[in-house]
Amino acid sequence: MNQDQLLTLDQVAAKLQVSMSTVRRLLDRGELKAVRIGRSLRVRPVDLAAYIDSCEQGGQDHADPTN
């Protein structure tokens, strides 16, 4: 994937194997960054990678989306 290509929230949910509700919750909490393009939200691949790295480093309990 081209690193400049922005991901839709559906694509992010598929890559993380979570629901759209979980992706929106991550965005609302500021755990995952997004950019607004018109009325749509998009996620930079680098921001998705940073979120995944933060999960691997054992920061917050990202496995439980109810936290």
Phi, psi and omega in degrees: 000138176293129183295342180274349183284127178278146181258141173284165178295327176298318179294320178297314179301318180294317180295322180274350183057049177228173179279165176297326178299320179294318178299314179296323177295318177298321178292315180299323181280349182082011179284334179233130181270148177217161175242146178264125176243104187064238178261002184257150173259139176227152180243131175287140177305324180295325178288324176295317178298320179296320178297314180297318177300320180294329177290320181292331182278000175075027177302249178281167178280088183281346181288336181253099184291356179274352179287000000 
